[in-house]
């Protein structure tokens, strides 16, 4: 029975660490770039876009579709970086233990 008690304690500790990590991830930001850094998207590590910066030289009414594509590319770049950062932070908490298939954290 002692092992079950230790296991429960470890699970509670991990849950507390996960809650702290989720709060920290909301504060961490990454930047994604496209068009040679003419578009910059800032996103937190929870995947929430915080800011978009557009080089004024890009604004041409006849090329709006290009601008839209560049914003999309920068956003996807920032999201990929945020996901990588989340994976790094998760590895710190779980000690590199892989979670079972289909189990994704943070919830």
KACOR-V502654 format. One record per residue. N is the residue number from 1. RES is the residue in one letter. SS is DSSP state (helix for helix, strand for strand, loop for the rest). NEAR is the number of other ideal C-beta (glycine too) atoms within 10 Angstrom. D_LAST is the distance of its C-alpha to the last C-alpha in Angstrom with 2 decimals. Layout:
BEGIN
n | res | ss | near | d_last
N | RES | SS | NEAR | D_LAST
N | RES | SS | NEAR | D_LAST
END
This chain:
BEGIN
n | res | ss | near | d_last
1 | X | loop | 5 | 29.52
2 | X | helix | 6 | 29.13
3 | X | helix | 7 | 26.68
4 | X | helix | 8 | 24.37
5 | X | helix | 9 | 24.55
6 | X | helix | 10 | 23.74
7 | X | helix | 10 | 20.77
8 | X | helix | 10 | 19.41
9 | X | helix | 10 | 20.15
10 | X | helix | 10 | 18.37
11 | X | helix | 10 | 15.19
12 | X | helix | 10 | 15.50
13 | X | helix | 11 | 16.26
14 | X | helix | 15 | 13.27
15 | X | helix | 10 | 11.03
16 | X | helix | 10 | 13.23
17 | X | helix | 14 | 13.06
18 | X | helix | 17 | 9.28
19 | X | helix | 11 | 9.85
20 | X | helix | 11 | 12.84
21 | X | helix | 19 | 11.42
22 | X | helix | 16 | 9.08
23 | X | helix | 10 | 12.41
24 | X | helix | 11 | 14.38
25 | X | helix | 19 | 12.61
26 | X | helix | 12 | 13.49
27 | X | helix | 9 | 17.00
28 | X | loop | 15 | 17.40
29 | X | strand | 17 | 19.07
30 | X | strand | 19 | 20.39
31 | X | strand | 16 | 23.25
32 | X | strand | 22 | 23.98
33 | X | strand | 17 | 27.59
34 | X | strand | 19 | 29.77
35 | X | loop | 17 | 33.48
36 | X | loop | 8 | 34.51
37 | X | loop | 11 | 32.43
38 | X | loop | 16 | 33.98
39 | X | strand | 23 | 30.54
40 | X | strand | 19 | 27.86
41 | X | strand | 26 | 24.32
42 | X | strand | 15 | 22.35
43 | X | strand | 24 | 18.58
44 | X | strand | 17 | 16.03
45 | X | loop | 25 | 13.45
46 | X | loop | 14 | 10.73
47 | X | loop | 13 | 13.07
48 | X | loop | 10 | 15.12
49 | X | strand | 16 | 18.81
50 | X | strand | 12 | 20.93
51 | X | strand | 11 | 24.42
52 | X | strand | 15 | 26.67
53 | X | strand | 13 | 30.04
54 | X | strand | 16 | 32.76
55 | X | loop | 14 | 36.04
56 | X | helix | 6 | 38.77
57 | X | helix | 7 | 40.77
58 | X | helix | 15 | 38.35
59 | X | loop | 10 | 39.07
60 | X | loop | 9 | 41.55
61 | X | helix | 6 | 41.61
62 | X | helix | 6 | 42.69
63 | X | helix | 12 | 39.74
64 | X | helix | 11 | 36.76
65 | X | helix | 8 | 35.28
66 | X | helix | 12 | 35.30
67 | X | helix | 18 | 33.58
68 | X | helix | 10 | 30.83
69 | X | helix | 14 | 30.34
70 | X | helix | 21 | 30.25
71 | X | helix | 20 | 27.61
72 | X | helix | 13 | 25.43
73 | X | helix | 16 | 26.05
74 | X | helix | 26 | 25.29
75 | X | helix | 18 | 22.01
76 | X | helix | 13 | 20.96
77 | X | helix | 19 | 22.26
78 | X | helix | 27 | 20.22
79 | X | helix | 17 | 16.96
80 | X | helix | 13 | 17.88
81 | X | helix | 18 | 18.63
82 | X | helix | 22 | 15.37
83 | X | helix | 13 | 13.50
84 | X | helix | 12 | 16.14
85 | X | helix | 16 | 15.68
86 | X | helix | 20 | 11.96
87 | X | helix | 9 | 13.22
88 | X | helix | 10 | 16.00
89 | X | helix | 20 | 14.09
90 | X | helix | 18 | 11.91
91 | X | helix | 12 | 15.35
92 | X | helix | 10 | 16.76
93 | X | helix | 16 | 14.48
94 | X | helix | 14 | 14.62
95 | X | loop | 7 | 18.23
96 | X | loop | 8 | 17.98
97 | X | loop | 9 | 16.97
98 | X | loop | 8 | 15.51
99 | X | loop | 10 | 12.69
100 | X | loop | 5 | 14.02
101 | X | loop | 6 | 14.23
102 | X | loop | 5 | 11.59
103 | X | loop | 8 | 8.84
104 | X | loop | 9 | 6.49
105 | X | loop | 14 | 4.81
106 | X | loop | 14 | 3.80
107 | X | loop | 6 | 0.00
END
